[in-house]
Amino acid sequence: MARTTHLYLIRHGQSAGNAEGRFGGHSPTPLSDLGLRQADSAAKALQKEGITAIFSSDLLRAVQTAEPLSRLIDVPVVPTAAFRERNVGVLEGLTFDESKAAHPEDFYALVNRNLNHVITEGESYRELLHRSTEELWRILNTHIGGRVAIFSHTGVICYLTLHLMGAIHRGTKTTPWLITSNCGINRFEIRSRRNIRVLALNDTRHLMQTTGEDAFAAR
């Protein structure tokens, strides 16, 4: 019988850019005070899961979110650029309204989830999907039977989740958007590439005392 690997995809806590409604992209924006509290809450929720490996985007807001869990369970954080948020190029640091006014083609391709559009000076969702899924399966293949936590970003988590659900293929041009709240957790059981069970999407129960979240956004 195949050994089951448990996977936890965790979005970073609220960043300063999130609080201002700006595209974070690859910027080194730190967590806000609320984001730091969310990270602590997520760490306490995951402490009892028996996590055996922790990986993270190498961007500051993701690493800061992973660190409280690392300290609690004494498992090091392994940062990697493969789990960085999408490089949004000329949109980085702009608000939605500023992006729409200054770069409408890039803005509308992004919000409409055009999988193949390369943002000016940035990358496409397809490129994000390729780099993140390649690293995901490398990790899963070396941690079979383990419990793996990956701290990343809303775009990466959306596309990793769609990939694991079999919702994207070579001919896919646009996709739905799966929302993950700051420090929301997506949970999976993985026995093979073709035997994946989705346990929860955007689990935010641990944030009840921090941000007023009261349930799963999806289940």
HELIX and SHEET records of a PDB file:
HELIX    1   1 ALA A   16  ALA A   19  1                                   4    
HELIX    2   2 ASP A   33  GLN A   47  1                                  15    
HELIX    3   3 LEU A   60  ILE A   73  1                                  14    
HELIX    4   4 ALA A   81  PHE A   83  5                                   3    
HELIX    5   5 GLY A   89  LEU A   91  5                                   3    
HELIX    6   6 PHE A   96  ALA A  102  1                                   7    
HELIX    7   7 PRO A  104  VAL A  111  1                                   8    
HELIX    8   8 TYR A  125  THR A  142  1                                  18    
HELIX    9   9 THR A  154  LEU A  164  1                                  11    
HELIX   10  10 ARG A  205  LEU A  207  5                                   3    
HELIX   11  11 MET A  208  THR A  211  1                                   4    
SHEET    1   A 7 VAL A  77  THR A  80  0                                        
SHEET    2   A 7 ALA A  53  SER A  57  1                                        
SHEET    3   A 7 ARG A 147  SER A 152  1                                        
SHEET    4   A 7 THR A   5  ARG A  11  1                                        
SHEET    5   A 7 ILE A 185  SER A 192 -1                                        
SHEET    6   A 7 ASN A 195  ASP A 203 -1                                        
SHEET    7   A 7 PHE A 216  ALA A 218 -1                                        
END                                                                             
